[in-house]
Amino acid sequence: MYASRVRASLRGWGGVGAMMVACALALAFVLLLPCTQRAPDQAPRTGQPVADGVQARAGSCQDSSAQDQTLSPSGADGPTIDAIKARTGERRKLIVGVDQNSYHWGYRNPNTQGAELEGFDIDLVHRIAQDILGDPDAVQFKAIPTSQRISAIQDGRVDMVVRTMTITCGRLSQVAFSAPYFKTGQQVLAPKSSSITGYNSTLAGKKLCTAAGSTAYTKLDADKKAGTLPATTDISTTVPNQLDCLVRLQLGEVDAVVTDGALAASQAAQDPTVELKGGAFTTEYYGVAMKKDASDLVRRVNRVLVDYRASGWQQSYDTWLSATLGKDSAASEPPAPRYLRTS
């Protein structure tokens, strides 16, 4: 058990000027980010059952069960983990792709010394590093735009991505995922004064912003082609990172943002002039993404997640997300994991 860090109190930023400052701060950091903070102490929490069932073959994957397309937990080392442990000196760290602009998820807090990275995803990274390398701070963070999460894994720039990344069948054809660690769904974020009421006909004639490569854009594109989204809805505005959508909204360049409800709630906390409109219109699960052939690493992360759900997940939720998503975490808890049976 390692000591909790003292975290400075964050205040909602709100306003165009503050958000532009945030963007400037983010750009001031190079993509290779040293890690100096620890994850919080792990509080006891009732664990969830683990089911090991026979799943559909990868070729018949459906997004409704994509979160089940993962390997069973194991604490054994393998070639991928051996290579990580073989790094020497300052290089002996877990290399992880994260966000540094998502408030309460992966966020550089300007009110801390050194503008430390912190948030729900960051806590999980520390827990994984503790398990694999015996040191929660043995992490080398790399800021990865939404649109580059998969390529960063495939190119070997990172060992894994922990960045509010939804598990989908399309992505499973390119990378491997852990079991889910968070449940969310797409929602609409718009100014409080807007006539938009949710993901419905009030989006007609409106200009929406999504992050490039996000499940939000995939959903909008599919619904527009199917005719379930008004034909006059403009979905052409895409940006590298979700924070850029909030800035576009504040500047009046778009009418609304579509993103994961968990992220949208954090953006609303940054700017009191915007709010969530309507409920979630999809069900999605975040997972840790890794190379397709990194079976030993996938299994190890899944074992970490079993322990983390029992002790650690709830404390991290209470620290970072309860203020925006509510004190009752039940709606955000990941389902009991199911694993592919490979033997």
C-alpha positions as CSV (number, residue, x, y, z in Angstrom):
1,M,0.0,0.0,0.0
2,Y,1.5,3.3,-1.0
3,A,0.6,6.7,0.3
4,S,-2.1,8.9,-1.2
5,R,-0.9,12.0,-3.1
6,V,-2.1,15.3,-1.9
7,R,-4.2,16.7,-4.7
8,A,-4.9,20.4,-5.2
9,S,-8.5,21.4,-5.5
10,L,-9.6,21.8,-9.1
11,R,-12.0,24.5,-10.1
12,G,-14.3,24.6,-13.1
13,W,-12.6,26.6,-15.8
14,G,-15.5,27.7,-18.1
15,G,-15.1,30.2,-20.8
16,V,-13.2,30.4,-24.0
17,G,-10.1,32.1,-22.6
18,A,-9.6,29.4,-19.9
19,M,-10.0,26.6,-22.4
20,M,-7.5,28.2,-24.8
21,V,-5.0,28.4,-21.9
22,A,-5.6,24.7,-21.3
23,C,-4.8,23.9,-24.9
24,A,-1.7,26.0,-24.8
25,L,-0.6,24.3,-21.6
26,A,-1.1,20.9,-23.2
27,L,0.9,21.9,-26.3
28,A,3.7,23.1,-24.2
29,F,4.5,19.5,-23.1
30,V,6.2,17.1,-25.4
31,L,4.6,13.8,-26.2
32,L,7.0,12.0,-23.9
33,L,5.8,12.7,-20.4
34,P,7.6,11.7,-17.2
35,C,5.5,10.3,-14.4
36,T,6.0,11.7,-10.9
37,Q,2.7,11.0,-9.1
38,R,1.3,7.9,-7.4
39,A,-2.1,6.3,-7.5
40,P,-4.3,6.6,-4.4
41,D,-4.4,4.1,-1.6
42,Q,-6.7,1.2,-2.5
43,A,-9.9,1.1,-0.4
44,P,-11.8,-2.1,0.2
45,R,-14.7,-2.8,-2.2
46,T,-17.0,-5.8,-2.7
47,G,-15.7,-7.7,-5.7
48,Q,-17.8,-8.7,-8.7
49,P,-18.1,-12.4,-9.9
50,V,-16.0,-13.5,-12.8
51,A,-17.7,-15.7,-15.4
52,D,-15.7,-17.8,-17.9
53,G,-18.0,-18.6,-20.8
54,V,-17.7,-19.8,-24.4
55,Q,-17.8,-16.8,-26.6
56,A,-18.6,-16.3,-30.3
57,R,-15.7,-16.7,-32.6
58,A,-13.9,-13.4,-33.5
59,G,-15.4,-13.5,-37.0
60,S,-18.9,-13.3,-35.6
61,C,-18.2,-10.5,-33.1
62,Q,-21.1,-8.2,-32.4
63,D,-20.6,-4.8,-30.7
64,S,-23.2,-5.7,-28.1
65,S,-20.8,-8.4,-26.8
66,A,-17.5,-7.0,-28.0
67,Q,-16.5,-6.5,-24.3
68,D,-16.5,-10.3,-23.9
69,Q,-13.8,-10.9,-26.6
70,T,-10.8,-11.0,-24.2
71,L,-8.6,-13.6,-22.6
72,S,-8.9,-15.0,-19.1
73,P,-6.7,-13.5,-16.4
74,S,-3.2,-14.8,-15.6
75,G,-0.3,-13.6,-13.5
76,A,2.3,-15.4,-15.6
77,D,4.9,-13.5,-17.5
78,G,5.4,-14.0,-21.2
79,P,7.4,-12.5,-24.1
80,T,5.7,-9.1,-24.0
81,I,6.0,-8.6,-20.2
82,D,9.6,-10.0,-20.3
83,A,10.5,-7.3,-22.9
84,I,9.1,-4.6,-20.6
85,K,10.9,-5.9,-17.6
86,A,14.2,-6.2,-19.6
87,R,14.3,-2.4,-20.1
88,T,17.2,-1.0,-18.1
89,G,17.8,2.2,-16.1
90,E,15.4,5.1,-16.7
91,R,13.9,3.1,-19.6
92,R,12.5,0.4,-17.3
93,K,9.0,1.7,-17.4
94,L,5.6,0.8,-18.8
95,I,4.9,3.0,-21.8
96,V,1.3,4.1,-21.9
97,G,-0.7,6.2,-24.2
98,V,-3.1,8.5,-22.4
99,D,-5.0,11.8,-22.7
100,Q,-3.8,14.9,-20.9
101,N,-6.8,17.1,-21.7
102,S,-9.8,15.1,-20.3
103,Y,-10.8,16.6,-17.0
104,H,-10.9,13.9,-14.3
105,W,-9.8,11.1,-16.7
106,G,-6.4,12.0,-18.0
107,Y,-5.7,15.6,-17.2
108,R,-2.7,17.9,-16.4
109,N,-3.7,19.8,-13.3
110,P,-2.1,23.2,-13.5
111,N,-2.7,23.7,-9.8
112,T,-0.1,21.1,-8.9
113,Q,3.6,21.3,-8.9
114,G,4.8,20.2,-12.3
115,A,1.2,20.1,-13.6
116,E,0.8,16.5,-12.7
117,L,-1.2,14.0,-14.8
118,E,-4.2,12.7,-12.8
119,G,-7.6,11.2,-13.2
120,F,-9.5,7.9,-13.3
121,D,-7.5,6.5,-16.2
122,I,-4.2,7.6,-14.7
123,D,-5.0,5.8,-11.4
124,L,-5.5,2.5,-13.4
125,V,-2.2,3.0,-15.2
126,H,-0.4,3.3,-11.8
127,R,-2.1,0.1,-10.6
128,I,-1.0,-1.8,-13.7
129,A,2.6,-0.6,-13.4
130,Q,2.6,-1.6,-9.7
131,D,1.7,-5.1,-10.6
132,I,4.0,-5.6,-13.6
133,L,7.1,-3.6,-12.4
134,G,6.5,-3.4,-8.7
135,D,6.4,0.5,-8.8
136,P,3.3,2.5,-9.4
137,D,5.5,5.3,-10.8
138,A,7.4,3.2,-13.3
139,V,5.4,4.7,-16.1
140,Q,6.3,6.7,-19.2
141,F,3.3,8.6,-20.4
142,K,2.7,9.6,-24.0
143,A,-0.1,11.9,-24.9
144,I,-2.0,10.3,-27.8
145,P,-4.7,12.0,-29.8
146,T,-8.0,10.1,-30.1
147,S,-7.4,9.4,-33.8
148,Q,-3.9,7.9,-33.1
149,R,-4.7,5.4,-30.3
150,I,-4.7,2.4,-32.5
151,S,-1.7,3.3,-34.6
152,A,0.3,4.1,-31.5
153,I,-0.2,0.5,-30.4
154,Q,0.4,-1.0,-33.7
155,D,3.6,1.0,-34.3
156,G,5.0,0.0,-30.9
157,R,5.1,3.6,-29.6
158,V,3.3,2.4,-26.5
159,D,2.7,-0.8,-24.6
160,M,-0.9,0.0,-24.1
161,V,-3.5,2.8,-24.3
162,V,-5.6,3.7,-21.3
163,R,-7.6,6.6,-22.7
164,T,-11.4,6.2,-22.4
165,M,-11.3,3.8,-25.4
166,T,-14.5,2.0,-26.2
167,I,-14.3,-1.7,-27.0
168,T,-15.8,-2.4,-30.5
169,C,-15.6,-5.2,-33.0
170,G,-13.9,-3.0,-35.5
171,R,-11.2,-2.1,-33.1
172,L,-10.8,-5.7,-32.1
173,S,-9.7,-6.5,-35.6
174,Q,-6.7,-4.1,-35.1
175,V,-5.8,-4.4,-31.4
176,A,-6.6,-6.5,-28.3
177,F,-8.6,-5.3,-25.4
178,S,-8.8,-6.1,-21.7
179,A,-12.0,-6.8,-20.0
180,P,-14.1,-3.6,-19.5
181,Y,-13.3,-1.3,-16.6
182,F,-16.0,1.3,-17.1
183,K,-19.6,1.6,-18.6
184,T,-20.8,4.7,-20.4
185,G,-22.8,5.8,-23.5
186,Q,-23.0,8.5,-26.0
187,Q,-24.7,11.8,-25.1
188,V,-25.2,15.3,-26.4
189,L,-23.6,18.3,-24.8
190,A,-24.9,21.8,-25.8
191,P,-25.3,25.3,-24.3
192,K,-28.0,25.5,-21.6
193,S,-29.8,28.0,-23.8
194,S,-29.9,25.7,-26.8
195,S,-33.2,24.4,-28.2
196,I,-31.5,20.9,-28.5
197,T,-33.1,18.4,-26.1
198,G,-31.2,15.3,-26.9
199,Y,-30.3,12.9,-29.7
200,N,-33.5,13.5,-31.6
201,S,-35.1,15.7,-34.2
202,T,-33.9,18.9,-32.5
203,L,-30.5,18.2,-34.0
204,A,-32.0,19.1,-37.5
205,G,-30.0,21.9,-39.0
206,K,-27.4,21.8,-36.2
207,K,-23.7,21.5,-36.5
208,L,-22.1,18.8,-34.3
209,C,-18.5,18.2,-33.3
210,T,-16.9,14.8,-32.6
211,A,-13.4,13.5,-32.2
212,A,-11.8,11.9,-35.2
213,G,-11.7,8.1,-34.9
214,S,-14.3,8.1,-32.1
215,T,-17.3,5.9,-31.6
216,A,-19.4,9.0,-31.5
217,Y,-18.6,9.9,-35.1
218,T,-19.1,6.3,-36.2
219,K,-22.6,6.3,-34.6
220,L,-23.5,9.7,-36.2
221,D,-22.3,8.6,-39.6
222,A,-24.2,5.3,-39.5
223,D,-27.4,6.9,-38.2
224,K,-27.3,9.6,-40.9
225,K,-26.9,7.0,-43.6
226,A,-29.7,5.0,-42.1
227,G,-32.0,8.1,-41.9
228,T,-32.4,8.0,-38.2
229,L,-30.5,11.2,-37.8
230,P,-32.0,14.3,-39.5
231,A,-30.5,14.7,-43.0
232,T,-29.8,18.4,-42.3
233,T,-27.6,17.6,-39.3
234,D,-24.0,18.6,-40.1
235,I,-21.5,16.1,-38.7
236,S,-18.5,17.2,-40.8
237,T,-16.6,18.9,-37.8
238,T,-14.1,16.4,-36.4
239,V,-11.1,17.3,-34.2
240,P,-8.0,15.4,-32.8
241,N,-9.1,15.6,-29.2
242,Q,-12.4,15.9,-27.3
243,L,-11.3,19.1,-25.6
244,D,-11.1,20.8,-29.0
245,C,-14.9,20.1,-29.4
246,L,-15.6,22.0,-26.2
247,V,-13.5,24.9,-27.4
248,R,-15.4,24.9,-30.8
249,L,-18.7,24.9,-28.8
250,Q,-17.6,27.8,-26.7
251,L,-16.4,29.8,-29.7
252,G,-19.8,29.3,-31.3
253,E,-18.4,27.3,-34.3
254,V,-20.6,24.3,-33.5
255,D,-24.0,23.9,-31.9
256,A,-23.4,20.7,-29.9
257,V,-20.8,18.1,-29.0
258,V,-21.4,14.3,-29.1
259,T,-19.2,12.2,-26.9
260,D,-19.2,9.6,-24.2
261,G,-21.5,10.7,-21.4
262,A,-18.6,10.2,-18.9
263,L,-16.5,12.7,-20.8
264,A,-19.4,15.0,-21.5
265,A,-20.2,15.3,-17.8
266,S,-16.6,16.3,-17.1
267,Q,-16.7,18.9,-19.8
268,A,-19.9,20.3,-18.4
269,A,-18.1,20.6,-15.0
270,Q,-15.5,22.7,-16.7
271,D,-18.0,25.1,-18.2
272,P,-21.2,26.0,-16.3
273,T,-22.8,27.4,-19.5
274,V,-23.2,24.0,-21.1
275,E,-25.1,20.8,-20.0
276,L,-26.0,17.3,-21.1
277,K,-29.1,17.1,-23.3
278,G,-31.1,14.0,-22.9
279,G,-29.9,10.6,-21.8
280,A,-27.3,8.2,-23.2
281,F,-28.3,6.7,-26.6
282,T,-25.7,3.9,-26.7
283,T,-24.1,1.5,-24.3
284,E,-20.3,1.3,-24.4
285,Y,-17.5,-0.1,-22.3
286,Y,-13.9,1.2,-21.9
287,G,-11.1,-1.2,-22.1
288,V,-7.3,-1.2,-22.0
289,A,-6.0,-1.6,-25.6
290,M,-2.8,-3.6,-26.4
291,K,-1.2,-5.3,-29.4
292,K,-3.1,-8.2,-30.8
293,D,-0.3,-10.6,-30.2
294,A,0.4,-9.4,-26.6
295,S,-1.6,-12.3,-25.1
296,D,0.5,-12.4,-21.9
297,L,0.0,-8.7,-21.3
298,V,-3.7,-8.9,-22.0
299,R,-4.1,-11.7,-19.5
300,R,-2.0,-9.8,-16.9
301,V,-4.0,-6.6,-17.2
302,N,-7.2,-8.7,-16.8
303,R,-5.9,-10.2,-13.6
304,V,-5.1,-6.6,-12.4
305,L,-8.6,-5.6,-13.2
306,V,-10.1,-8.4,-11.2
307,D,-8.2,-7.1,-8.1
308,Y,-8.9,-3.5,-9.0
309,R,-12.6,-4.0,-9.1
310,A,-12.4,-5.5,-5.6
311,S,-10.2,-2.8,-4.2
312,G,-9.3,0.5,-5.9
313,W,-12.0,1.1,-8.6
314,Q,-14.5,2.6,-6.2
315,Q,-12.0,4.9,-4.4
316,S,-10.8,6.2,-7.8
317,Y,-14.5,6.8,-8.9
318,D,-15.2,8.6,-5.6
319,T,-12.1,10.8,-6.1
320,W,-12.6,11.8,-9.7
321,L,-16.0,11.1,-11.0
322,S,-18.6,11.2,-8.2
323,A,-18.9,15.0,-8.4
324,T,-19.9,14.8,-12.1
325,L,-21.6,11.4,-12.5
326,G,-23.1,11.0,-9.0
327,K,-22.2,9.3,-5.8
328,D,-23.9,6.1,-6.8
329,S,-21.4,4.4,-9.1
330,A,-23.7,1.5,-10.1
331,A,-24.5,2.9,-13.5
332,S,-20.8,3.1,-14.4
333,E,-19.6,-0.2,-13.0
334,P,-18.3,-2.6,-15.6
335,P,-20.2,-5.8,-16.0
336,A,-18.9,-9.1,-14.5
337,P,-16.2,-10.0,-17.0
338,R,-16.6,-12.9,-19.5
339,Y,-13.6,-14.4,-21.2
340,L,-12.8,-16.3,-24.4
341,R,-12.2,-19.9,-23.8
342,T,-9.1,-20.9,-25.7
343,S,-8.7,-24.5,-24.6
